[in-house]
Amino acid sequence: MNKGKKTAKAFDILHRRYIGEDAERQVSLEVERVNAEVARTIYELRRKAGLTQKELAQMVGTTQSVISRLEDADYEGHSLSMLHRIAMALNRRLSVQMIEPINKRAANVRKESQV
């Protein structure tokens, strides 16, 4: 039996059950996905550069605790200026993309919540 297929099928079942067509939940899931991706990217690039959190913090002019928070998937306070400073310290270029929404309902929920 192929474990990859079984895992993917379980994910699909859970996604349908807990997210489904609920636009607010889809938006929430997307926000969490982005936060996790930013945290993972900072962590992986820092480790690849052979740096500790404290060493990276010194390079960008902040504290180790700030780097720790940025590497936490639950953190929602990412600023472009801090991400740019980290990218520069790691000899990387920061790239930001805005792509099509997951679906139109999710985009409408986001618009309504901003009013």
N, C-alpha and C positions, 0 to 999 in steps of 0.2 A: 504494500500500500504506500502511496506517495504522501509523505507528511506535508509537503508544500501545498498540495491541493486541499488537504483536510484543513489546514490552517486558514487558507484563503476562504474556504467555504464557511468556516466558523466566523471569520471576520465579516463576511457578507451577511450572515444571519444576525450577528450582533448589531451591525450597522443598520440593517432594516428595522430591527426591533427598537433600538434606542435613538436613532437619528431619523431614519426614514425620510419622509417628505417635509418634516418640520423645519421650516426655513431658519428659525431662531437657533435651533440646535446645529444646523449646518454651519451657520455663521460662527457659533461658539467653537465648533470643532475646527474650523479653519483658523481661527485666532490661536487656538492651542497648538495646532500644527506648526504655524509660523513661529511661535515662541519656542517650541521644541527644536525646530530647525536652526534658529539663530543660536540657541544655547549649545547645541551639538556642534555646530560649525566652529564657534569660538573655542570650545573645549578641544576638538580634534586638531585645529590649526595650532593652538598653543602647545599641545603635546607633541605634535609633529616638529615644531620648532625647538623642542627640548626645554621649554620654559616652565617654571612654576608659576602659580597664580601671582605670587609676590613679585617675581621678576617681570612678568608682563605688566603688572600694575605700575611698577616703577618706570617702565618704558613709556607708558601712556599718561603718567602723572596722576595716578589715582591710588586707591588702596586695594589690598588683596581682597577685602570683603566685597568691594564693588565687582571685581572680576568673578568672584564666587557667585554673586547674585546673577550676573550676566550669563553664567554657565548653568543656571537653574532654569529648567523648562517652565516652571511656574511663574517666573519673573515677567512682568508686563511693562517695565519701564525703559525699554531700549530707546536710546536716542541716536539719531543719525550721526551726530557729532562724535559720540563715544564709539560707535561702531566704526566710523571712519578712522579715529585715532588708533583703534585696535588693528584695523586692516593695515594702516601705515606701519605700525610697529612690527607686524608680521610679514611685511613686504608683500602685501596683497592690495588689490584694488577692490573697493566696495562697489557692488552693483545692486541696484534696486529695480525690481520689475513690478509693473501693475498689469495683470492679465485679466481676461474675461472672468466674470463671476462664476461661481459654481453653477448657479442657475438664476433665473430672473427673480424668483420668489425670494431667494436669499438676499439679492441685491436690494429688493424693495423693503425687506425687513430692516436692513442696515440703514437705508435712507430714512425710514420712519422713526427709528430709534435716535437719530441725530436731530430731529426737529424739536 
